[in-house]
Amino acid sequence: RGPQSVYYSFVWFTTLLLFFHLLSLAYSSMEVADRLTYLEQRVQMQEDEIQLLKLALEDVLKRLNISEEQSTVFTKRGPVPGISHTQY
């Protein structure tokens, strides 16, 4: 083996390494694209969940407000005759 053979082996080996590096970059960018798509879908799902939670909280607050208003009305009217408030 002469120096020229070693040089060509080195060039071939370097080219092969470059090819595998480019291949891994392409694979990696596919992974990144898939991961990005997954994360975008997950964010959308979380946004939907937040909207549902907001609606549920709004409903609870309305019910609580109605309950407090009714409690205030009953308190102002006083006890209903004939009903004992200590019996349940």
C-alpha positions as MATLAB code, in Angstrom:
seq = 'RGPQSVYYSFVWFTTLLLFFHLLSLAYSSMEVADRLTYLEQRVQMQEDEIQLLKLALEDVLKRLNISEEQSTVFTKRGPVPGISHTQY';
ca = [
       0.000    0.000    0.000;
       1.368    3.303   -0.988;
       0.579    6.799    0.230;
      -1.949    7.214   -2.552;
      -3.878    4.162   -1.353;
      -3.912    5.510    2.211;
      -5.089    8.888    0.907;
      -7.965    7.304   -1.059;
      -8.923    5.189    1.946;
      -8.962    8.334    4.060;
     -11.096   10.186    1.495;
     -13.481    7.229    1.235;
     -13.733    6.946    5.016;
     -14.299   10.710    5.395;
     -16.962   10.639    2.672;
     -18.659    7.726    4.394;
     -18.625    9.571    7.729;
     -20.058   12.676    6.064;
     -22.794   10.578    4.445;
     -23.769    9.004    7.782;
     -23.643   12.386    9.469;
     -25.988   13.862    6.851;
     -28.232   10.826    7.141;
     -28.391   11.225   10.919;
     -29.175   14.934   10.514;
     -32.039   14.103    8.151;
     -33.336   11.486   10.587;
     -32.893   13.887   13.474;
     -34.802   16.646   11.670;
     -37.600   14.150   11.015;
     -37.635   13.411   14.744;
     -37.701   17.121   15.473;
     -40.596   17.645   13.042;
     -42.524   14.753   14.599;
     -41.806   16.039   18.093;
     -42.902   19.541   17.102;
     -46.155   18.206   15.654;
     -46.766   16.220   18.839;
     -46.100   19.265   21.022;
     -48.392   21.460   18.896;
     -51.186   18.895   19.258;
     -50.583   18.699   22.986;
     -50.730   22.486   23.357;
     -54.024   22.520   21.442;
     -55.442   19.829   23.728;
     -54.348   21.780   26.798;
     -55.928   24.960   25.420;
     -59.175   23.030   24.911;
     -58.981   21.691   28.478;
     -58.408   25.205   29.814;
     -61.501   26.427   27.961;
     -63.563   23.603   29.481;
     -62.213   24.388   32.939;
     -63.078   28.067   32.497;
     -66.642   27.147   31.511;
     -66.978   24.777   34.458;
     -65.620   27.412   36.845;
     -68.000   30.009   35.426;
     -70.902   27.604   35.976;
     -69.824   26.895   39.572;
     -69.474   30.606   40.331;
     -72.957   31.293   38.921;
     -74.438   28.499   41.028;
     -72.600   29.754   44.110;
     -73.840   33.277   43.493;
     -77.428   32.017   43.109;
     -77.059   29.963   46.291;
     -75.731   32.953   48.221;
     -78.565   35.155   46.920;
     -81.151   32.573   47.969;
     -79.498   32.249   51.387;
     -79.615   36.024   51.807;
     -83.301   36.121   50.835;
     -84.182   33.328   53.285;
     -82.146   34.959   56.053;
     -83.902   38.298   55.554;
     -87.346   36.679   55.604;
     -86.621   34.800   58.792;
     -87.624   31.267   59.665;
     -90.621   29.742   57.954;
     -93.422   29.162   60.472;
     -93.944   25.504   61.394;
     -90.469   24.362   60.267;
     -87.799   23.713   62.810;
     -84.342   24.586   61.462;
     -82.645   22.344   63.991;
     -84.313   19.143   62.717;
     -82.913   17.199   59.788;
];
